[in-house]
Amino acid sequence: MESLDTIIHNTEQRAAAIARLLTLIEMDTAIIRRHHEAHDESVYIQQYIELRARNLTTLTYLLEADGLLKANLQLGNRAA
């Protein structure tokens, strides 16, 4: 997370990083969902699950960095 420390105090850079992470998490989730729907449980899908988890960890770090917010991010299933 060392490289993230440089943007924590820059509001614009931090906001851009948070927005980008949200987009990446959404894209990872869509890919995982498509593979699950195709009944594909290969190593490929596990890589996306791990990537999404890392992105969630990074997002949590950025949200909690100033100490004003405590984040407890979890993935849920959207109602059909």
Secondary structure as UniProt FT lines:
FT   HELIX           2..6
FT   TURN            7..9
FT   HELIX           11..37
FT   TURN            38..39
FT   HELIX           43..64
FT   TURN            65..66
//
